[in-house]
Amino acid sequence: MTFCANCGDVIDRSEWYSFAARRDEDGVLQTYAFCSEHCRSEFLDEPIADPIDN
Ligand SMILES: [Zn+2]
């Protein structure tokens, strides 16, 4: 089971989901899954590149 790294929602991996990879303080690559681009941008503190709402 995969959970959204931002809100904790269960992610159905048979459907679309977003993920990101980042290096932590030790230089270890960590991967994060998100239920939506909104959660991804919130978690990574990055602007949404392609807003869905407008
Ligand atoms: Zn989420």
mmCIF file of the protein (N, C-alpha, C, O) and its ligand, coordinates in Angstrom:
data_MODEL
# 
_entry.id   MODEL 
# 
loop_
_entity.id 
_entity.type 
_entity.pdbx_number_of_molecules 
1 polymer     1 
2 non-polymer 1 
# 
_entity_poly.entity_id                      1 
_entity_poly.type                           'polypeptide(L)' 
_entity_poly.nstd_linkage                   no 
_entity_poly.nstd_monomer                   no 
_entity_poly.pdbx_seq_one_letter_code       MTFCANCGDVIDRSEWYSFAARRDEDGVLQTYAFCSEHCRSEFLDEPIADPIDN 
_entity_poly.pdbx_seq_one_letter_code_can   MTFCANCGDVIDRSEWYSFAARRDEDGVLQTYAFCSEHCRSEFLDEPIADPIDN 
_entity_poly.pdbx_strand_id                 A 
# 
loop_
_entity_poly_seq.entity_id 
_entity_poly_seq.num 
_entity_poly_seq.mon_id 
_entity_poly_seq.hetero 
1 1  MET n 
1 2  THR n 
1 3  PHE n 
1 4  CYS n 
1 5  ALA n 
1 6  ASN n 
1 7  CYS n 
1 8  GLY n 
1 9  ASP n 
1 10 VAL n 
1 11 ILE n 
1 12 ASP n 
1 13 ARG n 
1 14 SER n 
1 15 GLU n 
1 16 TRP n 
1 17 TYR n 
1 18 SER n 
1 19 PHE n 
1 20 ALA n 
1 21 ALA n 
1 22 ARG n 
1 23 ARG n 
1 24 ASP n 
1 25 GLU n 
1 26 ASP n 
1 27 GLY n 
1 28 VAL n 
1 29 LEU n 
1 30 GLN n 
1 31 THR n 
1 32 TYR n 
1 33 ALA n 
1 34 PHE n 
1 35 CYS n 
1 36 SER n 
1 37 GLU n 
1 38 HIS n 
1 39 CYS n 
1 40 ARG n 
1 41 SER n 
1 42 GLU n 
1 43 PHE n 
1 44 LEU n 
1 45 ASP n 
1 46 GLU n 
1 47 PRO n 
1 48 ILE n 
1 49 ALA n 
1 50 ASP n 
1 51 PRO n 
1 52 ILE n 
1 53 ASP n 
1 54 ASN n 
# 
loop_
_struct_asym.id 
_struct_asym.entity_id 
A 1 
B 2 
# 
loop_
_chem_comp.id 
_chem_comp.type 
_chem_comp.mon_nstd_flag 
ALA 'L-peptide linking' y 
ARG 'L-peptide linking' y 
ASN 'L-peptide linking' y 
ASP 'L-peptide linking' y 
CYS 'L-peptide linking' y 
GLN 'L-peptide linking' y 
GLU 'L-peptide linking' y 
GLY 'peptide linking'   y 
HIS 'L-peptide linking' y 
ILE 'L-peptide linking' y 
LEU 'L-peptide linking' y 
MET 'L-peptide linking' y 
PHE 'L-peptide linking' y 
PRO 'L-peptide linking' y 
SER 'L-peptide linking' y 
THR 'L-peptide linking' y 
TRP 'L-peptide linking' y 
TYR 'L-peptide linking' y 
VAL 'L-peptide linking' y 
ZN  non-polymer         . 
# 
_pdbx_entity_nonpoly.entity_id   2 
_pdbx_entity_nonpoly.name        ? 
_pdbx_entity_nonpoly.comp_id     ZN 
# 
_pdbx_nonpoly_scheme.asym_id         B 
_pdbx_nonpoly_scheme.entity_id       2 
_pdbx_nonpoly_scheme.mon_id          ZN 
_pdbx_nonpoly_scheme.ndb_seq_num     1 
_pdbx_nonpoly_scheme.pdb_seq_num     101 
_pdbx_nonpoly_scheme.auth_seq_num    101 
_pdbx_nonpoly_scheme.pdb_mon_id      ZN 
_pdbx_nonpoly_scheme.auth_mon_id     ZN 
_pdbx_nonpoly_scheme.pdb_strand_id   A 
_pdbx_nonpoly_scheme.pdb_ins_code    . 
# 
loop_
_atom_site.group_PDB 
_atom_site.id 
_atom_site.type_symbol 
_atom_site.label_atom_id 
_atom_site.label_alt_id 
_atom_site.label_comp_id 
_atom_site.label_asym_id 
_atom_site.label_entity_id 
_atom_site.label_seq_id 
_atom_site.pdbx_PDB_ins_code 
_atom_site.Cartn_x 
_atom_site.Cartn_y 
_atom_site.Cartn_z 
_atom_site.occupancy 
_atom_site.B_iso_or_equiv 
_atom_site.pdbx_formal_charge 
_atom_site.auth_seq_id 
_atom_site.auth_comp_id 
_atom_site.auth_asym_id 
_atom_site.auth_atom_id 
_atom_site.pdbx_PDB_model_num 
ATOM   1   N  N  . MET A 1 1  ? 0.854  -1.202 0.000   1.00 0.00 ? 1   MET A N  1 
ATOM   2   C  CA . MET A 1 1  ? 0.000  0.000  0.000   1.00 0.00 ? 1   MET A CA 1 
ATOM   3   C  C  . MET A 1 1  ? 0.886  1.247  0.000   1.00 0.00 ? 1   MET A C  1 
ATOM   4   O  O  . MET A 1 1  ? 1.901  1.305  0.694   1.00 0.00 ? 1   MET A O  1 
ATOM   5   N  N  . THR A 1 2  ? 0.491  2.214  -0.771  1.00 0.00 ? 2   THR A N  1 
ATOM   6   C  CA . THR A 1 2  ? 1.244  3.463  -0.849  1.00 0.00 ? 2   THR A CA 1 
ATOM   7   C  C  . THR A 1 2  ? 0.412  4.597  -0.272  1.00 0.00 ? 2   THR A C  1 
ATOM   8   O  O  . THR A 1 2  ? -0.789 4.690  -0.529  1.00 0.00 ? 2   THR A O  1 
ATOM   9   N  N  . PHE A 1 3  ? 1.048  5.451  0.500   1.00 0.00 ? 3   PHE A N  1 
ATOM   10  C  CA . PHE A 1 3  ? 0.353  6.580  1.104   1.00 0.00 ? 3   PHE A CA 1 
ATOM   11  C  C  . PHE A 1 3  ? 0.957  7.895  0.618   1.00 0.00 ? 3   PHE A C  1 
ATOM   12  O  O  . PHE A 1 3  ? 2.161  8.007  0.388   1.00 0.00 ? 3   PHE A O  1 
ATOM   13  N  N  . CYS A 1 4  ? 0.086  8.874  0.472   1.00 0.00 ? 4   CYS A N  1 
ATOM   14  C  CA . CYS A 1 4  ? 0.543  10.203 0.097   1.00 0.00 ? 4   CYS A CA 1 
ATOM   15  C  C  . CYS A 1 4  ? 1.483  10.757 1.173   1.00 0.00 ? 4   CYS A C  1 
ATOM   16  O  O  . CYS A 1 4  ? 1.150  10.757 2.358   1.00 0.00 ? 4   CYS A O  1 
ATOM   17  N  N  . ALA A 1 5  ? 2.657  11.228 0.749   1.00 0.00 ? 5   ALA A N  1 
ATOM   18  C  CA . ALA A 1 5  ? 3.645  11.727 1.695   1.00 0.00 ? 5   ALA A CA 1 
ATOM   19  C  C  . ALA A 1 5  ? 3.185  13.028 2.353   1.00 0.00 ? 5   ALA A C  1 
ATOM   20  O  O  . ALA A 1 5  ? 3.697  13.409 3.406   1.00 0.00 ? 5   ALA A O  1 
ATOM   21  N  N  . ASN A 1 6  ? 2.223  13.705 1.735   1.00 0.00 ? 6   ASN A N  1 
ATOM   22  C  CA . ASN A 1 6  ? 1.765  14.982 2.284   1.00 0.00 ? 6   ASN A CA 1 
ATOM   23  C  C  . ASN A 1 6  ? 0.549  14.820 3.190   1.00 0.00 ? 6   ASN A C  1 
ATOM   24  O  O  . ASN A 1 6  ? 0.574  15.266 4.337   1.00 0.00 ? 6   ASN A O  1 
ATOM   25  N  N  . CYS A 1 7  ? -0.513 14.188 2.693   1.00 0.00 ? 7   CYS A N  1 
ATOM   26  C  CA . CYS A 1 7  ? -1.758 14.137 3.460   1.00 0.00 ? 7   CYS A CA 1 
ATOM   27  C  C  . CYS A 1 7  ? -2.044 12.754 4.038   1.00 0.00 ? 7   CYS A C  1 
ATOM   28  O  O  . CYS A 1 7  ? -2.931 12.613 4.880   1.00 0.00 ? 7   CYS A O  1 
ATOM   29  N  N  . GLY A 1 8  ? -1.307 11.732 3.601   1.00 0.00 ? 8   GLY A N  1 
ATOM   30  C  CA . GLY A 1 8  ? -1.474 10.410 4.171   1.00 0.00 ? 8   GLY A CA 1 
ATOM   31  C  C  . GLY A 1 8  ? -2.568 9.574  3.535   1.00 0.00 ? 8   GLY A C  1 
ATOM   32  O  O  . GLY A 1 8  ? -2.813 8.446  3.962   1.00 0.00 ? 8   GLY A O  1 
ATOM   33  N  N  . ASP A 1 9  ? -3.227 10.114 2.519   1.00 0.00 ? 9   ASP A N  1 
ATOM   34  C  CA . ASP A 1 9  ? -4.264 9.353  1.824   1.00 0.00 ? 9   ASP A CA 1 
ATOM   35  C  C  . ASP A 1 9  ? -3.668 8.121  1.144   1.00 0.00 ? 9   ASP A C  1 
ATOM   36  O  O  . ASP A 1 9  ? -2.523 8.137  0.692   1.00 0.00 ? 9   ASP A O  1 
ATOM   37  N  N  . VAL A 1 10 ? -4.452 7.073  1.083   1.00 0.00 ? 10  VAL A N  1 
ATOM   38  C  CA . VAL A 1 10 ? -4.026 5.883  0.361   1.00 0.00 ? 10  VAL A CA 1 
ATOM   39  C  C  . VAL A 1 10 ? -4.019 6.185  -1.132  1.00 0.00 ? 10  VAL A C  1 
ATOM   40  O  O  . VAL A 1 10 ? -4.965 6.770  -1.659  1.00 0.00 ? 10  VAL A O  1 
ATOM   41  N  N  . ILE A 1 11 ? -2.955 5.785  -1.803  1.00 0.00 ? 11  ILE A N  1 
ATOM   42  C  CA . ILE A 1 11 ? -2.840 6.001  -3.239  1.00 0.00 ? 11  ILE A CA 1 
ATOM   43  C  C  . ILE A 1 11 ? -3.059 4.677  -3.962  1.00 0.00 ? 11  ILE A C  1 
ATOM   44  O  O  . ILE A 1 11 ? -2.396 3.679  -3.680  1.00 0.00 ? 11  ILE A O  1 
ATOM   45  N  N  . ASP A 1 12 ? -3.991 4.693  -4.888  1.00 0.00 ? 12  ASP A N  1 
ATOM   46  C  CA . ASP A 1 12 ? -4.234 3.523  -5.729  1.00 0.00 ? 12  ASP A CA 1 
ATOM   47  C  C  . ASP A 1 12 ? -3.225 3.553  -6.863  1.00 0.00 ? 12  ASP A C  1 
ATOM   48  O  O  . ASP A 1 12 ? -3.329 4.374  -7.775  1.00 0.00 ? 12  ASP A O  1 
ATOM   49  N  N  . ARG A 1 13 ? -2.264 2.670  -6.806  1.00 0.00 ? 13  ARG A N  1 
ATOM   50  C  CA . ARG A 1 13 ? -1.166 2.719  -7.782  1.00 0.00 ? 13  ARG A CA 1 
ATOM   51  C  C  . ARG A 1 13 ? -1.595 2.242  -9.159  1.00 0.00 ? 13  ARG A C  1 
ATOM   52  O  O  . ARG A 1 13 ? -0.829 2.357  -10.116 1.00 0.00 ? 13  ARG A O  1 
ATOM   53  N  N  . SER A 1 14 ? -2.800 1.713  -9.278  1.00 0.00 ? 14  SER A N  1 
ATOM   54  C  CA . SER A 1 14 ? -3.285 1.346  -10.607 1.00 0.00 ? 14  SER A CA 1 
ATOM   55  C  C  . SER A 1 14 ? -3.804 2.582  -11.335 1.00 0.00 ? 14  SER A C  1 
ATOM   56  O  O  . SER A 1 14 ? -4.046 2.554  -12.542 1.00 0.00 ? 14  SER A O  1 
ATOM   57  N  N  . GLU A 1 15 ? -3.972 3.682  -10.568 1.00 0.00 ? 15  GLU A N  1 
ATOM   58  C  CA . GLU A 1 15 ? -4.387 4.939  -11.178 1.00 0.00 ? 15  GLU A CA 1 
ATOM   59  C  C  . GLU A 1 15 ? -3.222 5.914  -11.151 1.00 0.00 ? 15  GLU A C  1 
ATOM   60  O  O  . GLU A 1 15 ? -2.160 5.622  -10.602 1.00 0.00 ? 15  GLU A O  1 
ATOM   61  N  N  . TRP A 1 16 ? -3.437 7.075  -11.753 1.00 0.00 ? 16  TRP A N  1 
ATOM   62  C  CA . TRP A 1 16 ? -2.379 8.079  -11.800 1.00 0.00 ? 16  TRP A CA 1 
ATOM   63  C  C  . TRP A 1 16 ? -1.987 8.537  -10.415 1.00 0.00 ? 16  TRP A C  1 
ATOM   64  O  O  . TRP A 1 16 ? -2.840 8.761  -9.556  1.00 0.00 ? 16  TRP A O  1 
ATOM   65  N  N  . TYR A 1 17 ? -0.707 8.672  -10.206 1.00 0.00 ? 17  TYR A N  1 
ATOM   66  C  CA . TYR A 1 17 ? -0.254 9.336  -9.002  1.00 0.00 ? 17  TYR A CA 1 
ATOM   67  C  C  . TYR A 1 17 ? 1.059  10.018 -9.319  1.00 0.00 ? 17  TYR A C  1 
ATOM   68  O  O  . TYR A 1 17 ? 1.709  9.731  -10.324 1.00 0.00 ? 17  TYR A O  1 
ATOM   69  N  N  . SER A 1 18 ? 1.428  10.923 -8.441  1.00 0.00 ? 18  SER A N  1 
ATOM   70  C  CA . SER A 1 18 ? 2.625  11.712 -8.649  1.00 0.00 ? 18  SER A CA 1 
ATOM   71  C  C  . SER A 1 18 ? 3.693  11.274 -7.659  1.00 0.00 ? 18  SER A C  1 
ATOM   72  O  O  . SER A 1 18 ? 3.376  10.880 -6.536  1.00 0.00 ? 18  SER A O  1 
ATOM   73  N  N  . PHE A 1 19 ? 4.935  11.341 -8.059  1.00 0.00 ? 19  PHE A N  1 
ATOM   74  C  CA . PHE A 1 19 ? 5.981  11.062 -7.085  1.00 0.00 ? 19  PHE A CA 1 
ATOM   75  C  C  . PHE A 1 19 ? 7.161  12.001 -7.306  1.00 0.00 ? 19  PHE A C  1 
ATOM   76  O  O  . PHE A 1 19 ? 7.282  12.645 -8.348  1.00 0.00 ? 19  PHE A O  1 
ATOM   77  N  N  . ALA A 1 20 ? 8.011  12.059 -6.317  1.00 0.00 ? 20  ALA A N  1 
ATOM   78  C  CA . ALA A 1 20 ? 9.191  12.903 -6.392  1.00 0.00 ? 20  ALA A CA 1 
ATOM   79  C  C  . ALA A 1 20 ? 10.338 12.191 -5.710  1.00 0.00 ? 20  ALA A C  1 
ATOM   80  O  O  . ALA A 1 20 ? 10.128 11.377 -4.810  1.00 0.00 ? 20  ALA A O  1 
ATOM   81  N  N  . ALA A 1 21 ? 11.544 12.496 -6.135  1.00 0.00 ? 21  ALA A N  1 
ATOM   82  C  CA . ALA A 1 21 ? 12.734 11.939 -5.511  1.00 0.00 ? 21  ALA A CA 1 
ATOM   83  C  C  . ALA A 1 21 ? 13.602 13.090 -5.017  1.00 0.00 ? 21  ALA A C  1 
ATOM   84  O  O  . ALA A 1 21 ? 13.812 14.078 -5.721  1.00 0.00 ? 21  ALA A O  1 
ATOM   85  N  N  . ARG A 1 22 ? 14.088 12.946 -3.823  1.00 0.00 ? 22  ARG A N  1 
ATOM   86  C  CA . ARG A 1 22 ? 14.944 13.976 -3.241  1.00 0.00 ? 22  ARG A CA 1 
ATOM   87  C  C  . ARG A 1 22 ? 16.045 13.312 -2.434  1.00 0.00 ? 22  ARG A C  1 
ATOM   88  O  O  . ARG A 1 22 ? 15.878 12.205 -1.923  1.00 0.00 ? 22  ARG A O  1 
ATOM   89  N  N  . ARG A 1 23 ? 17.173 14.003 -2.326  1.00 0.00 ? 23  ARG A N  1 
ATOM   90  C  CA . ARG A 1 23 ? 18.227 13.499 -1.453  1.00 0.00 ? 23  ARG A CA 1 
ATOM   91  C  C  . ARG A 1 23 ? 18.059 14.099 -0.066  1.00 0.00 ? 23  ARG A C  1 
ATOM   92  O  O  . ARG A 1 23 ? 17.815 15.297 0.077   1.00 0.00 ? 23  ARG A O  1 
ATOM   93  N  N  . ASP A 1 24 ? 18.193 13.253 0.962   1.00 0.00 ? 24  ASP A N  1 
ATOM   94  C  CA . ASP A 1 24 ? 18.116 13.760 2.325   1.00 0.00 ? 24  ASP A CA 1 
ATOM   95  C  C  . ASP A 1 24 ? 19.475 14.303 2.748   1.00 0.00 ? 24  ASP A C  1 
ATOM   96  O  O  . ASP A 1 24 ? 20.391 14.394 1.931   1.00 0.00 ? 24  ASP A O  1 
ATOM   97  N  N  . GLU A 1 25 ? 19.609 14.664 4.024   1.00 0.00 ? 25  GLU A N  1 
ATOM   98  C  CA . GLU A 1 25 ? 20.838 15.304 4.514   1.00 0.00 ? 25  GLU A CA 1 
ATOM   99  C  C  . GLU A 1 25 ? 22.056 14.406 4.327   1.00 0.00 ? 25  GLU A C  1 
ATOM   100 O  O  . GLU A 1 25 ? 23.177 14.896 4.193   1.00 0.00 ? 25  GLU A O  1 
ATOM   101 N  N  . ASP A 1 26 ? 21.837 13.090 4.317   1.00 0.00 ? 26  ASP A N  1 
ATOM   102 C  CA . ASP A 1 26 ? 22.938 12.144 4.156   1.00 0.00 ? 26  ASP A CA 1 
ATOM   103 C  C  . ASP A 1 26 ? 23.235 11.819 2.701   1.00 0.00 ? 26  ASP A C  1 
ATOM   104 O  O  . ASP A 1 26 ? 24.111 11.006 2.407   1.00 0.00 ? 26  ASP A O  1 
ATOM   105 N  N  . GLY A 1 27 ? 22.497 12.462 1.782   1.00 0.00 ? 27  GLY A N  1 
ATOM   106 C  CA . GLY A 1 27 ? 22.722 12.215 0.371   1.00 0.00 ? 27  GLY A CA 1 
ATOM   107 C  C  . GLY A 1 27 ? 22.034 10.961 -0.129  1.00 0.00 ? 27  GLY A C  1 
ATOM   108 O  O  . GLY A 1 27 ? 22.289 10.509 -1.245  1.00 0.00 ? 27  GLY A O  1 
ATOM   109 N  N  . VAL A 1 28 ? 21.153 10.392 0.701   1.00 0.00 ? 28  VAL A N  1 
ATOM   110 C  CA . VAL A 1 28 ? 20.428 9.189  0.294   1.00 0.00 ? 28  VAL A CA 1 
ATOM   111 C  C  . VAL A 1 28 ? 19.176 9.599  -0.472  1.00 0.00 ? 28  VAL A C  1 
ATOM   112 O  O  . VAL A 1 28 ? 18.403 10.445 -0.023  1.00 0.00 ? 28  VAL A O  1 
ATOM   113 N  N  . LEU A 1 29 ? 18.995 8.984  -1.630  1.00 0.00 ? 29  LEU A N  1 
ATOM   114 C  CA . LEU A 1 29 ? 17.834 9.313  -2.449  1.00 0.00 ? 29  LEU A CA 1 
ATOM   115 C  C  . LEU A 1 29 ? 16.561 8.735  -1.830  1.00 0.00 ? 29  LEU A C  1 
ATOM   116 O  O  . LEU A 1 29 ? 16.450 7.528  -1.614  1.00 0.00 ? 29  LEU A O  1 
ATOM   117 N  N  . GLN A 1 30 ? 15.619 9.611  -1.554  1.00 0.00 ? 30  GLN A N  1 
ATOM   118 C  CA . GLN A 1 30 ? 14.333 9.194  -0.994  1.00 0.00 ? 30  GLN A CA 1 
ATOM   119 C  C  . GLN A 1 30 ? 13.257 9.440  -2.039  1.00 0.00 ? 30  GLN A C  1 
ATOM   120 O  O  . GLN A 1 30 ? 13.302 10.433 -2.765  1.00 0.00 ? 30  GLN A O  1 
ATOM   121 N  N  . THR A 1 31 ? 12.294 8.536  -2.114  1.00 0.00 ? 31  THR A N  1 
ATOM   122 C  CA . THR A 1 31 ? 11.189 8.769  -3.037  1.00 0.00 ? 31  THR A CA 1 
ATOM   123 C  C  . THR A 1 31 ? 9.906  8.988  -2.237  1.00 0.00 ? 31  THR A C  1 
ATOM   124 O  O  . THR A 1 31 ? 9.683  8.372  -1.195  1.00 0.00 ? 31  THR A O  1 
ATOM   125 N  N  . TYR A 1 32 ? 9.082  9.875  -2.753  1.00 0.00 ? 32  TYR A N  1 
ATOM   126 C  CA . TYR A 1 32 ? 7.822  10.217 -2.104  1.00 0.00 ? 32  TYR A CA 1 
ATOM   127 C  C  . TYR A 1 32 ? 6.710  10.107 -3.128  1.00 0.00 ? 32  TYR A C  1 
ATOM   128 O  O  . TYR A 1 32 ? 6.873  10.500 -4.283  1.00 0.00 ? 32  TYR A O  1 
ATOM   129 N  N  . ALA A 1 33 ? 5.591  9.576  -2.699  1.00 0.00 ? 33  ALA A N  1 
ATOM   130 C  CA . ALA A 1 33 ? 4.426  9.484  -3.579  1.00 0.00 ? 33  ALA A CA 1 
ATOM   131 C  C  . ALA A 1 33 ? 3.364  10.459 -3.086  1.00 0.00 ? 33  ALA A C  1 
ATOM   132 O  O  . ALA A 1 33 ? 3.246  10.716 -1.888  1.00 0.00 ? 33  ALA A O  1 
ATOM   133 N  N  . PHE A 1 34 ? 2.597  10.994 -4.025  1.00 0.00 ? 34  PHE A N  1 
ATOM   134 C  CA . PHE A 1 34 ? 1.563  11.971 -3.686  1.00 0.00 ? 34  PHE A CA 1 
ATOM   135 C  C  . PHE A 1 34 ? 0.276  11.644 -4.418  1.00 0.00 ? 34  PHE A C  1 
ATOM   136 O  O  . PHE A 1 34 ? 0.288  11.116 -5.530  1.00 0.00 ? 34  PHE A O  1 
ATOM   137 N  N  . CYS A 1 35 ? -0.851 11.973 -3.761  1.00 0.00 ? 35  CYS A N  1 
ATOM   138 C  CA . CYS A 1 35 ? -2.146 11.674 -4.360  1.00 0.00 ? 35  CYS A CA 1 
ATOM   139 C  C  . CYS A 1 35 ? -2.511 12.689 -5.429  1.00 0.00 ? 35  CYS A C  1 
ATOM   140 O  O  . CYS A 1 35 ? -3.381 12.426 -6.259  1.00 0.00 ? 35  CYS A O  1 
ATOM   141 N  N  . SER A 1 36 ? -1.855 13.852 -5.421  1.00 0.00 ? 36  SER A N  1 
ATOM   142 C  CA . SER A 1 36 ? -2.192 14.897 -6.380  1.00 0.00 ? 36  SER A CA 1 
ATOM   143 C  C  . SER A 1 36 ? -1.012 15.852 -6.526  1.00 0.00 ? 36  SER A C  1 
ATOM   144 O  O  . SER A 1 36 ? -0.096 15.865 -5.704  1.00 0.00 ? 36  SER A O  1 
ATOM   145 N  N  . GLU A 1 37 ? -1.055 16.647 -7.586  1.00 0.00 ? 37  GLU A N  1 
ATOM   146 C  CA . GLU A 1 37 ? -0.021 17.664 -7.778  1.00 0.00 ? 37  GLU A CA 1 
ATOM   147 C  C  . GLU A 1 37 ? -0.049 18.684 -6.650  1.00 0.00 ? 37  GLU A C  1 
ATOM   148 O  O  . GLU A 1 37 ? 0.981  19.252 -6.285  1.00 0.00 ? 37  GLU A O  1 
ATOM   149 N  N  . HIS A 1 38 ? -1.254 18.914 -6.093  1.00 0.00 ? 38  HIS A N  1 
ATOM   150 C  CA . HIS A 1 38 ? -1.378 19.863 -4.989  1.00 0.00 ? 38  HIS A CA 1 
ATOM   151 C  C  . HIS A 1 38 ? -0.567 19.396 -3.789  1.00 0.00 ? 38  HIS A C  1 
ATOM   152 O  O  . HIS A 1 38 ? 0.183  20.175 -3.202  1.00 0.00 ? 38  HIS A O  1 
ATOM   153 N  N  . CYS A 1 39 ? -0.713 18.135 -3.425  1.00 0.00 ? 39  CYS A N  1 
ATOM   154 C  CA . CYS A 1 39 ? 0.042  17.598 -2.297  1.00 0.00 ? 39  CYS A CA 1 
ATOM   155 C  C  . CYS A 1 39 ? 1.536  17.598 -2.590  1.00 0.00 ? 39  CYS A C  1 
ATOM   156 O  O  . CYS A 1 39 ? 2.356  17.851 -1.707  1.00 0.00 ? 39  CYS A O  1 
ATOM   157 N  N  . ARG A 1 40 ? 1.876  17.312 -3.835  1.00 0.00 ? 40  ARG A N  1 
ATOM   158 C  CA . ARG A 1 40 ? 3.283  17.305 -4.218  1.00 0.00 ? 40  ARG A CA 1 
ATOM   159 C  C  . ARG A 1 40 ? 3.899  18.675 -4.021  1.00 0.00 ? 40  ARG A C  1 
ATOM   160 O  O  . ARG A 1 40 ? 4.978  18.793 -3.439  1.00 0.00 ? 40  ARG A O  1 
ATOM   161 N  N  . SER A 1 41 ? 3.227  19.716 -4.501  1.00 0.00 ? 41  SER A N  1 
ATOM   162 C  CA . SER A 1 41 ? 3.781  21.063 -4.417  1.00 0.00 ? 41  SER A CA 1 
ATOM   163 C  C  . SER A 1 41 ? 3.799  21.553 -2.973  1.00 0.00 ? 41  SER A C  1 
ATOM   164 O  O  . SER A 1 41 ? 4.706  22.279 -2.567  1.00 0.00 ? 41  SER A O  1 
ATOM   165 N  N  . GLU A 1 42 ? 2.780  21.148 -2.193  1.00 0.00 ? 42  GLU A N  1 
ATOM   166 C  CA . GLU A 1 42 ? 2.742  21.537 -0.794  1.00 0.00 ? 42  GLU A CA 1 
ATOM   167 C  C  . GLU A 1 42 ? 3.885  20.902 -0.024  1.00 0.00 ? 42  GLU A C  1 
ATOM   168 O  O  . GLU A 1 42 ? 4.560  21.564 0.764   1.00 0.00 ? 42  GLU A O  1 
ATOM   169 N  N  . PHE A 1 43 ? 4.097  19.610 -0.258  1.00 0.00 ? 43  PHE A N  1 
ATOM   170 C  CA . PHE A 1 43 ? 5.137  18.876 0.453   1.00 0.00 ? 43  PHE A CA 1 
ATOM   171 C  C  . PHE A 1 43 ? 6.522  19.376 0.069   1.00 0.00 ? 43  PHE A C  1 
ATOM   172 O  O  . PHE A 1 43 ? 7.385  19.549 0.930   1.00 0.00 ? 43  PHE A O  1 
ATOM   173 N  N  . LEU A 1 44 ? 6.734  19.606 -1.207  1.00 0.00 ? 44  LEU A N  1 
ATOM   174 C  CA . LEU A 1 44 ? 8.046  20.023 -1.699  1.00 0.00 ? 44  LEU A CA 1 
ATOM   175 C  C  . LEU A 1 44 ? 8.221  21.530 -1.621  1.00 0.00 ? 44  LEU A C  1 
ATOM   176 O  O  . LEU A 1 44 ? 9.309  22.047 -1.877  1.00 0.00 ? 44  LEU A O  1 
ATOM   177 N  N  . ASP A 1 45 ? 7.140  22.245 -1.263  1.00 0.00 ? 45  ASP A N  1 
ATOM   178 C  CA . ASP A 1 45 ? 7.160  23.694 -1.198  1.00 0.00 ? 45  ASP A CA 1 
ATOM   179 C  C  . ASP A 1 45 ? 7.583  24.299 -2.531  1.00 0.00 ? 45  ASP A C  1 
ATOM   180 O  O  . ASP A 1 45 ? 8.386  25.231 -2.594  1.00 0.00 ? 45  ASP A O  1 
ATOM   181 N  N  . GLU A 1 46 ? 7.014  23.736 -3.588  1.00 0.00 ? 46  GLU A N  1 
ATOM   182 C  CA . GLU A 1 46 ? 7.279  24.231 -4.930  1.00 0.00 ? 46  GLU A CA 1 
ATOM   183 C  C  . GLU A 1 46 ? 5.959  24.645 -5.565  1.00 0.00 ? 46  GLU A C  1 
ATOM   184 O  O  . GLU A 1 46 ? 4.921  24.051 -5.275  1.00 0.00 ? 46  GLU A O  1 
ATOM   185 N  N  . PRO A 1 47 ? 5.985  25.653 -6.425  1.00 0.00 ? 47  PRO A N  1 
ATOM   186 C  CA . PRO A 1 47 ? 4.748  26.048 -7.098  1.00 0.00 ? 47  PRO A CA 1 
ATOM   187 C  C  . PRO A 1 47 ? 4.276  24.959 -8.043  1.00 0.00 ? 47  PRO A C  1 
ATOM   188 O  O  . PRO A 1 47 ? 5.080  24.205 -8.591  1.00 0.00 ? 47  PRO A O  1 
ATOM   189 N  N  . ILE A 1 48 ? 2.973  24.885 -8.228  1.00 0.00 ? 48  ILE A N  1 
ATOM   190 C  CA . ILE A 1 48 ? 2.419  23.934 -9.179  1.00 0.00 ? 48  ILE A CA 1 
ATOM   191 C  C  . ILE A 1 48 ? 2.687  24.434 -10.587 1.00 0.00 ? 48  ILE A C  1 
ATOM   192 O  O  . ILE A 1 48 ? 2.312  25.550 -10.944 1.00 0.00 ? 48  ILE A O  1 
ATOM   193 N  N  . ALA A 1 49 ? 3.341  23.594 -11.387 1.00 0.00 ? 49  ALA A N  1 
ATOM   194 C  CA . ALA A 1 49 ? 3.750  24.018 -12.724 1.00 0.00 ? 49  ALA A CA 1 
ATOM   195 C  C  . ALA A 1 49 ? 2.547  24.193 -13.646 1.00 0.00 ? 49  ALA A C  1 
ATOM   196 O  O  . ALA A 1 49 ? 2.509  25.105 -14.471 1.00 0.00 ? 49  ALA A O  1 
ATOM   197 N  N  . ASP A 1 50 ? 1.582  23.318 -13.495 1.00 0.00 ? 50  ASP A N  1 
ATOM   198 C  CA . ASP A 1 50 ? 0.445  23.313 -14.410 1.00 0.00 ? 50  ASP A CA 1 
ATOM   199 C  C  . ASP A 1 50 ? -0.843 23.226 -13.595 1.00 0.00 ? 50  ASP A C  1 
ATOM   200 O  O  . ASP A 1 50 ? -1.388 22.137 -13.410 1.00 0.00 ? 50  ASP A O  1 
ATOM   201 N  N  . PRO A 1 51 ? -1.337 24.378 -13.104 1.00 0.00 ? 51  PRO A N  1 
ATOM   202 C  CA . PRO A 1 51 ? -2.486 24.366 -12.193 1.00 0.00 ? 51  PRO A CA 1 
ATOM   203 C  C  . PRO A 1 51 ? -3.721 23.727 -12.821 1.00 0.00 ? 51  PRO A C  1 
ATOM   204 O  O  . PRO A 1 51 ? -4.022 23.933 -13.997 1.00 0.00 ? 51  PRO A O  1 
ATOM   205 N  N  . ILE A 1 52 ? -4.420 22.951 -12.009 1.00 0.00 ? 52  ILE A N  1 
ATOM   206 C  CA . ILE A 1 52 ? -5.623 22.277 -12.492 1.00 0.00 ? 52  ILE A CA 1 
ATOM   207 C  C  . ILE A 1 52 ? -6.857 23.164 -12.305 1.00 0.00 ? 52  ILE A C  1 
ATOM   208 O  O  . ILE A 1 52 ? -7.828 23.070 -13.056 1.00 0.00 ? 52  ILE A O  1 
ATOM   209 N  N  . ASP A 1 53 ? -6.794 24.029 -11.283 1.00 0.00 ? 53  ASP A N  1 
ATOM   210 C  CA . ASP A 1 53 ? -7.996 24.759 -10.873 1.00 0.00 ? 53  ASP A CA 1 
ATOM   211 C  C  . ASP A 1 53 ? -8.393 25.893 -11.795 1.00 0.00 ? 53  ASP A C  1 
ATOM   212 O  O  . ASP A 1 53 ? -9.574 26.231 -11.865 1.00 0.00 ? 53  ASP A O  1 
ATOM   213 N  N  . ASN A 1 54 ? -7.451 26.494 -12.504 1.00 0.00 ? 54  ASN A N  1 
ATOM   214 C  CA . ASN A 1 54 ? -7.814 27.616 -13.368 1.00 0.00 ? 54  ASN A CA 1 
ATOM   215 C  C  . ASN A 1 54 ? -7.999 27.160 -14.799 1.00 0.00 ? 54  ASN A C  1 
ATOM   216 O  O  . ASN A 1 54 ? -8.308 27.972 -15.670 1.00 0.00 ? 54  ASN A O  1 
HETATM 217 ZN ZN . ZN  B 2 .  ? -2.255 13.884 -0.652  1.00 0.00 2 101 ZN  A ZN 1 
# 
